[in-house]
Amino acid sequence: MKLANHATAAAAAVLGVMMVMPASAQPAAPLQALDRDPLTLQVAEAERAFARTMAQRDLAAFAQFVSEDALFFAGRKTQKGRAEVVAAWKRFFDGAQAPFSWAPDQVELAPGGQFAYSTGPVWGPDGKLISRFNTVWRLESPGVWRVLYDRGEALPCDCAKP
């Protein structure tokens, strides 16, 4: 009975998130094992909200999801710290259309509940799959998850969005 209630609560939370998403936002990819832990739901929603900052063209909101201690890997260059990450990502927020979008399809919580990993597809503006993101999140205060490490990986395919 407790498991059923937990699954029902998780489903209700996901439905609630979907109801407040703007119509232009990328539909969320299905996640594996979302009903295991409420913190997993927090991280999944943090990732979706982080992605919405790109869709909404809001660099200031994007910055709020980046930890002061962040490391973003861009090829052989590593952006270190929030200020450097935001400066490097500013170019992606120029213009009316987002150059890419993303959504998590897997979120895993580390033992202890202070760190989590999210991954999922990245699509180009034409809807083609171009990459996969890999992000490590850190719980910096109750309910506040920020990106600590981020790395994309190019995909060798010409795949359309499902």
Secondary structure, 3 states (H helix, E strand, C coil): CHHHHHHHHHHHHHHHHHHHCCCCCCCCCCCCCHHHCHHHHHHHHHHHHHHHHHHCCCHHHHHHCEEEEEEEEECCEEEECHHHHHHHHHHHHCCCCCCCEECCCEEEECCCCCEEEEEEEEECCCCEEEEEEEEEEEEEECCEEEEEEEEEEEEEEEEECC
